[in-house]
Every structure is written in C-alpha cells, then in structure tokens.
Amino acid sequence: MKVLVAVKRVVDYNVKVRVKADNSGVDLANVKMSMNPFCEIAVEEAVRLKEKGVASEIVVVSIGPTAAQEQLRTALALGADRAILVESSEELNSLAVAKLLKAVVDKEQPQLVILGKQAIDSDNNQTGQMLAALSGYAQGTFASKVEVAGDKVNVTREIDGGLQTVALNLPAIVTTDLRLNEPRYASLPNIMKAKKKPLETVTPDALGVSTASTVKTLKVEAPAARSAGVKVKSVAELVEKLKNEAKVI
C-alpha cells in the first residue's frame, strides 16, 4: 500500500505571531518555521502503518516556497521514503491546495491519503474535505484511530456526541485529530539519512493546475487586547453590572 501524506510549513506554535505594520499579513521575517503539528501526527500515523507492514511506501508532499524542503526533510527523517515539493511562492487558498494535491494523487495513485485536519496558521479545516470531493475518494475526518483491514480502512472520528466509527473503501482520505498519536522525534542518524532520500520539485504549471484565487485578503489585524477585570463586592453588584454595563442579562 502506498500512503501519501500532505505536510505544511507554518509559523512554529511557540512563536508569538506579529502582524505587519501595513496590515497586509503576518510578519514572517526571522520567524522560526516548523511542520504543522497536525501534519506531524499524519506523518507519524503513516510511519506506524509502515512499521505494522500495512504500508509499503510513504510519500510526503508539501506546497509552498523552496524553504518548505526543510519540513519535507524532517518528514523523511521521521520515516517517509520520498518527498515531493510543489513549489509556489503565492498565498494559496484551500481550494487551490486541494486541486494541487488532487494532481499529485492522480500521478502517484496512493491507496491512502493522510492530512492534518487543519493548519494552525489559517485554521480553515477545508483541504482534506475538498480533496475528497475533487478525487471522489471516501473520507474520514478528525480521526482518533485508524485501522486498515483488507480493502477498507476503519476510522474512529470525534464528533459532538462522542465517537463515531466509519468503514471506508480504499482509496480514502483521512484527516488527523490530536488524539490519534504522539509524534516521535527524528534521531540524528535518520536526519543524516534523510539528506540522501529523493525529493522531487514540481510547479503548479507542470501539474496543469491554475492556482488563481477568487479571494483577496484586505486586511490582517491582531486581536484586541483584553481589558483588565473588575472586582465586585457582592452578587447584587455583579448582577447590576451584567445587566446595565455588559448588557448580557
């Protein structure tokens, strides 16, 4: 079984995000970049499937600038076999990313595609679902458990009422949730080996995909600073403030 894993280069989750002075976007100058945490979980799940003998090959793909090779090399060090970078310097929306991934899926013909449920920069939670719709594959989102059995994959997914298990016919799309696994750290020997693993670079034009967006970002603003709290002396005073000042009751 071939498994395709999509990974994204994002601002490291430990970094405090700053907005550019002209409000045109997020300031990425001298900012530490990392693999999206949900994508790390997706890579880990693919590696575990290979360790179980279920997967025979793991291909990781990323869409972004040349610098995204760093995150692909990290995925290779974690256990992926080869990598593909769809090189683009544009700011791509979820649909454009899904179309590019669809082109890669058509080329690679994987039996299972694993993505993080969302990226921590845009928080859209759309790409996996859009890819499933474009490819016609079955989908299991917010996976907390993945089991491959024959020509099916059983995905336990988190829903509002608890857990739901769905049986998907392969090929299928799975998006990962936090409780699926705990990603491992790459060892130094594997980091060195990853430098020799194949990494292919292609362009959207070579894949025959137009990435023109119909959505334009007008302004990016930091969230408003929270004001200081107020201490009240009695329940009556609290009710009065909630009613007359906050106007929530």
N, C-alpha and C positions, 0 to 999 in steps of 0.2 A: 504493500500500500504506500502510495506517495502522499505525503502531507505537506500542504502549503500553508505557511504562517506569515501573516502580514504584521509588520512592526512599524512604529512611527517614532521619529525623532522629536522630542518635546523638551521644554524647559524642565530641568530637574525639579522634582517635587519639593526639595528642601529650599529652593531659591524663592526669595520674595520677588514677585513679578512687578516690574515697573512699566508704566505707560510712557510712551514718547512725549516730548514736550508739545508736539503739534497734534497730539491725539490721533495720529494716523495708525497706531498699532502698538504692539508690545515691544519694548526695547530689548533687543537680543545681543547688544554689544557686550562682549566679555562676560557672557552669562553661561554657566555650566549647562550643557545639554545632555540628556540621557534617553534611554529607551523608555517609552510609555510604560508605566507599571502594569497595566492590564495586558500589554503586549508581552511583557516578561512572563506573565502567567501562561499566555498562549504558547510561547516557546517551550516553557517547562513541560506543559502537557504533551506537546509533540515529542519531546525527548523521552518522556516517560512511556509513551506509546511505542517508541522505538526500542526502549530497554525491555519492554514486555514481548518484543518480537512481533508486534502488530504492524508497526510502520517499518518500511524498508528504506525510505529516503525522506529527508526533511529539507524542504526548500523554503528559504525566508526571502521575503520581498519587502522593499520599502520604496516609498515615493517621496522624493524631496531633493534637496541640493546634494552636491558632491560630498559634503561633510557627513551625510547620512550613512556613508560607508562605515563610519565608526560604530554605529549601532548594529549594522549588519555583521561586522566582525565580532561584536560582542555576542550576537546570536550564534555565530559559527563556533565561538569558543564555548558556548553553553551546550553544543551538541548538534547543531544543524550541519547539513552536508555541503550545501552550496547556497549562494545568495544572488539575488537579482535586484539591482537598483534602477528604478525608473526615474531618471534624472530630470528634475524640473525645478526651476527657481521661482515659479509662480505660487501664489497663495491659492491652493486648490480647495474647493468645497467638497462636501461628502459625496455628491453625485459624480463629480469628476474623478475622485479617487476610486469609487466603485466601478466606474467604466474602465479605468486603467487596470484595476485588479481583475475585472472580467476578461480583459485581453490577455493577461498573464495566465489566468485559469484556462482559457481556451488553448493557449500554447502549451502549458505544462500538463493539463489533464489530470489534476490530483483527485484522489478519491475523497479526501477530507481537507477542508479549508478552516483554519482556526484563526480568529481575530480577537483582540481585546474588545470588550463590549463598548468602550468609548475611550477617547483620548482625553488626558487631563487638561489639555490646553483649550480645545473647543467644546468639549463635553457634549457633543451632538448625539452620540449613540444612534447613528444612522447608517454607517458604511456597511456593516455586516448585513443588515436587512436589505439595503439597496442592492448589494452584490447578489444576495439570494434571489431577489426579484429579477435582476437582469440575466442571471445564469439559469434560472429555473430550478435551482437546487433546493432541497428541503433545508429548513433552518431550525436551529435550537439556540435560543439566545439566553444570556445570563446563566450560563452553565456552572453548576457547583459540583457536578460529577459527570464524567464521560466514560462510557464503556462501549467498545466495539465488539460486536458479535456477528460474525459472518458478513453478510452484505448489509447489515444495519448498524446504526450507532444509537445507543440509548443515552439520552441527555436528561439529567435531572436539573431542572431550572427553578430559580427562585421567583415566586410570584407573590402578590399581596397576601394571599391566604395561606402561604406556606411553601410547599414544594410540589412541583409537577414533573412527571417523567414522560418524555415523548420518545417514540421509536422512529428514527429517520432512515429512509432508504439512502444508501450511498449512491452517488456522491452527495455530500452535505456540507452546509456551512454551520460552524459553531462559534458563538462569541462567549468569552470567558468572564466569569464574575470573580470577586475577591476570594471566595471560599473554595475555589476549585483546587488550588495547591499553594505551596510555598516555594517560590523560585529559588534555585540554587545559585551559588556564586561560581564564577568561572575560575578554574585553577590556572596557575601560571603556565604549566605545560600545555594546557588546552588553548590558552591565549596565544602561545607561540605557534601551535599547530594551525590555528585559525588563519594566520597570516598567509598560509600556503593553500588554503581552500579556495575553490573558484568563486569569483564574484563578477557577474556579468552586468554591464551597464547598457541600458537601452533608453530611448527617448519616447515620449508620447507619440510623436510623429511616426516613429518606426513601428509602433503598435497600431497605428491607424486610428488614434483616438484624439478627438478635439476636446481640449480642456477649457474652452471659453466658458466663462461664468456669467450667469444672468443676475447674480447677486453682487452688490458692491458694498463694502464696509464704509460707512460715512464717518463714524467717529468711535473711538475707543476711550473709555473713561474708567478710572479706578473707582471702586465702590466708595460711597460716602463714609467718612469716619464716624464711628459710633459716638454718640454723646454720652456724657457721664450719667450714671444712675442717680436717683434721688431716694433718700431715706424718709420713710413716713413713720409717724409716732403711733398710729392706730389704724385699725381696719377701716374705720369710718373715713379717715383721711385718704386711705388708699382707694376706697370706692369713689370718693368725691373726685380724685384726680383722674381715675379711669373714665369717669363719666363726663367730666367737664373739660379736662385738658386733653387726654388721649382720645376721648370720644369713641371708646371701644365697647362701652356698655350703655 
